[in-house]
Amino acid sequence: MCTVGPARFMSFLASFHTANPGCEITLVEGVPARLSEMLLQGELDLAVMAQPDPFSERLDALALYRERFCIAFPIGHHLEQKNQVEISDIAGETYLRRINCEYRDYLAEQLRARGLGVRVGFQSEREDWIQMMVAAGFGVCFLPEFSPTIPGVRTQPVIGPEVTREVSLVSLSGRRFSPAVMAFVRAIRSHDWSTGGVVETA
């Protein structure tokens, strides 16, 4: 899924590659609806994704980890001085909409339910464009907790309410896997997802 931060997976991929040097992994990026469609059509073996609604009954989902949503803002923004950021703190801010965020509509509903008005200044499918706009002071956006951020962007987890998502390994129910895919599934099940997942290099 295009909004999943890669750093969380680096230690897993490094250990899997070491244990299975002959396996070739191809990473395909997409939004949950597209990834689900590709799974159902047999075009993907596995998908790592999250969505606010339940997955199709034809798909099996194994929860890997949970992460909070944060507010991203530029250096020097008044939110930088707060220890905690409530969703109401973005009232009146210019909002930068990440079109590919699977929680986009859910987050918008949280704002509407509290009568909070935000001005949508820009929207883009590109995560890097949105973050560049945040860093340049164009506005604020929601970001998953483990998303990589560019220099000039600060984040604070949102409270009141806290918004979280569950990132899962998803597969087609009943599909018979090759030995390589089964090795990947066993490895991802046994991996410790409580750690940050950053690989240290000498």
C-alpha positions in Angstrom: 0.0 0.0 0.0 1.4 3.4 -1.0 1.0 4.9 2.4 2.8 2.2 4.3 6.2 3.5 5.6 9.1 1.4 4.3 11.3 1.8 7.4 9.0 -0.5 9.4 9.8 -3.4 7.0 13.6 -3.0 6.5 14.7 -5.4 9.3 12.1 -8.0 8.3 13.1 -7.8 4.6 16.8 -8.0 5.5 16.4 -11.0 7.7 14.1 -12.7 5.2 16.6 -12.1 2.4 19.4 -13.5 4.5 17.5 -16.7 5.3 16.1 -17.1 1.8 18.7 -15.7 -0.6 17.1 -17.4 -3.6 13.7 -15.7 -3.3 13.0 -12.7 -5.5 10.5 -10.2 -4.1 8.6 -7.7 -6.3 7.0 -4.8 -4.6 3.9 -3.4 -6.2 2.4 -0.1 -4.9 -1.3 0.7 -4.9 -4.4 1.8 -2.9 -6.4 -0.9 -1.0 -9.2 -1.2 -3.6 -6.7 -1.9 -6.3 -4.6 -4.3 -4.2 -7.7 -6.2 -3.2 -8.8 -6.5 -6.8 -5.3 -7.8 -7.8 -5.4 -10.4 -4.9 -8.9 -11.6 -6.0 -7.7 -11.9 -9.6 -4.6 -13.8 -8.7 -2.3 -11.1 -9.8 -0.6 -10.7 -6.3 0.4 -13.4 -3.8 0.1 -11.1 -0.8 -0.6 -7.5 0.1 0.3 -5.3 3.1 -2.5 -2.8 3.7 -5.0 -1.2 6.0 -8.5 0.2 5.5 -11.3 1.5 7.8 -13.9 -1.0 6.5 -13.7 -4.8 6.8 -11.9 -6.6 4.0 -13.8 -8.8 1.5 -15.0 -12.1 2.9 -12.9 -13.7 0.2 -9.7 -12.3 1.8 -7.8 -13.4 4.9 -6.1 -10.7 7.0 -3.3 -11.2 9.5 -2.8 -8.1 11.7 0.9 -7.0 11.8 0.9 -3.8 13.8 -1.1 -0.7 14.7 -0.1 2.9 14.1 -1.5 6.2 15.1 -2.3 9.1 12.7 -0.4 12.3 13.3 -0.8 15.9 12.2 2.2 17.0 10.1 3.2 20.7 10.1 6.2 22.9 9.2 9.0 23.9 11.5 8.0 26.9 13.5 4.3 26.2 13.3 2.4 26.9 16.6 1.6 23.2 17.0 5.3 22.5 17.5 5.0 24.0 21.0 2.3 21.5 22.1 3.0 18.2 23.8 -0.3 16.8 22.5 -2.4 17.8 19.4 -6.1 17.4 19.4 -8.0 17.1 16.2 -9.7 20.4 17.0 -6.3 22.2 16.8 -6.4 22.1 13.0 -9.6 24.1 12.8 -9.1 27.0 10.5 -5.8 25.6 9.1 -5.2 25.1 5.4 -5.5 21.3 4.8 -3.4 19.4 2.3 -5.3 16.3 1.2 -3.4 13.1 0.5 -5.7 11.5 -2.1 -4.4 8.0 -1.7 -4.9 7.9 2.0 -7.3 5.1 2.7 -8.5 6.9 5.8 -9.1 10.2 4.0 -12.9 10.0 4.2 -12.9 8.7 7.7 -10.7 11.6 8.9 -12.9 14.1 7.1 -15.9 12.7 8.9 -14.1 13.1 12.2 -13.7 16.8 11.4 -17.3 17.2 10.2 -18.7 15.4 13.3 -17.0 18.1 15.5 -18.1 21.0 13.3 -14.5 21.8 12.4 -13.9 23.7 9.2 -10.7 23.4 7.2 -9.8 24.9 3.9 -8.5 22.4 1.4 -5.5 24.2 -0.2 -4.1 21.4 -2.3 -4.5 17.7 -2.9 -2.3 15.2 -4.5 -1.7 11.5 -5.0 2.0 12.1 -4.4 3.1 11.8 -0.8 6.3 13.7 -1.5 4.5 16.7 -3.0 2.2 17.0 0.0 5.1 16.8 2.4 7.1 19.4 0.4 4.0 21.7 0.6 3.9 21.1 4.4 7.6 21.9 4.8 7.1 25.1 2.7 4.3 26.3 5.0 1.4 25.7 2.6 -0.7 23.9 5.3 -1.0 20.8 7.4 -1.9 17.2 6.7 -2.6 13.9 8.4 0.2 11.3 8.2 0.5 7.7 9.6 2.9 7.5 12.5 5.5 5.4 10.7 5.6 7.4 7.5 9.0 8.7 6.5 9.1 12.5 6.7 11.3 14.9 4.7 13.4 17.6 6.4 11.3 20.5 7.5 8.2 18.5 8.5 7.3 17.8 12.1 4.6 15.4 13.4 2.5 15.0 16.5 0.1 12.1 17.2 -3.5 13.2 17.3 -5.6 12.7 20.4 -9.3 13.6 21.0 -10.0 11.3 19.4 -6.9 9.1 18.8 -7.1 7.7 15.3 -5.3 4.4 14.5 -5.1 2.0 11.7 -4.2 -1.7 11.7 -1.7 -2.8 9.0 -2.3 -6.4 7.9 -0.9 -9.0 5.6 -3.8 -9.9 3.3 -4.2 -12.9 1.0 -6.8 -14.7 -1.0 -8.7 -17.1 1.2 -8.0 -20.7 0.3 -5.2 -19.9 -2.2 -2.4 -22.5 -2.4 0.9 -20.8 -2.1 4.3 -21.8 -3.6 7.1 -22.8 -1.2 8.6 -19.3 -1.6 5.4 -17.5 -0.6 4.9 -19.9 2.3 8.4 -19.1 3.5 7.5 -15.4 3.4 4.2 -15.9 5.3 5.9 -17.9 8.0 8.7 -15.3 8.3 6.3 -12.3 8.5 4.1 -14.1 11.1 7.1 -14.7 13.4 8.7 -11.3 13.0 8.6 -8.9 16.0 6.6 -6.0 14.7 6.8 -4.1 18.0 10.2 -2.7 17.0 10.8 0.2 14.7 12.4 -1.9 12.0 15.3 0.4 11.0 18.3 -1.5 9.8 21.6 -0.3 11.2 24.6 -0.5 8.8 28.3 -0.3 9.7 
